[in-house]
Amino acid sequence: MRIAALDIGSNSFHLIVSHVNPGGRMEILDRAKEMVRFGETLKSGMIAPDVFRRGLDALRSLKRIADRHQPDALVAVATSAVREAQKRRGIRARRSR
């Protein structure tokens, strides 16, 4: 089974793609990191439009990397700063693009 995991942090987004064998042992197939710096503007509870676009671009780039490995599952988690931001619905609405 192949699993892609995406960590959406306040400053950077991380992707790791792994093959998990039947015994549960993981072999890392790929990893990538994009610097987004959401934290620069989150003090106000808002993600600035230019930072929001930068985040979407990063997500698209990381998803392309994950898709090359044809994962059976892609799991994403976000830091509390992102989950609590006022534009969080915009991020979730665009997640499948």
N, C-alpha and C positions, 0 to 999 in steps of 0.2 A: 504494500500500500504506500502511496506517496501522499504526503501532507505538506501544504504550504501554510506557514504561519506569518501573520503580519502584525507587527507591534507599532501602533500609531502613538508616538510619544509627543511630548510638548515641543521638543526641538528636533527630533529626527524620527524617521520611519525606518523600521528594520524588517527585512524579509528573510526567512529561512525556508528552504525546501528540503525535505528529508524523505528518504525511503525507510519505511519501518518494516522489518522482516517479521515473519510469523512469530518469532520468539520475543519480539518487542525491541530488538536492538535497532538503533537508528543510525543511518548513514546519511550525512549531510551531502546533498547534491549541489546546492547553490545557496548563496547568501548575498544580500545587497543592502545598502544603506543610502538613504536620501536625507540630506539636511533640509529641514523645512522651517524650523524656528517659529512654530505656532506660539510659543511662550512669549515672544516679543510683544504680542498685542493682546494676550489673554487677560492681562490685569484688569481690563475694563469689562471682561466677560464677553467680549466680541472678538471675532477673528476678522482682521482687516481684509478687505477684498483682494489685495495683491497677495497676501499670505494665504488666503483661502485658495486662490488659483494655483499658487505654488504647491499647496498640499494636494490638490486634485491632480496636478501634473505628476507629482511624485507617486501617487497611488496608481495612476495609469501605467507609469513606467515599471513599478514593482509588479503589477498584475501581469504585464507582458512577460516579464522574467518568469513568474510563477507558471503562466500558461504554457510556456515552452516545455515545461516538465510534465504537463498534463496531470496535475495532482488529482487525487480522488476527493480531496477536501481542501478548502482554503478557509482558514480561521483567522479572524481579525479581532484584535483587542485594542482599546484606546485608553490613554491615560485619563485620569479624572478631569484634568483641565480641558481636554477635548470634549469629553462626555457632558461636561457642565456648561460649555460655551453656548451662547445664545443661538449660533448658527449651526448647531450640531445636526439638526434635521436636514440641512442642506448637504452635509457630508454623507449622511445615511442614504438620502434620496439618490445620490450619484454613485453609490457604491457598486452598482452592477454595470456601469459603463466601461 
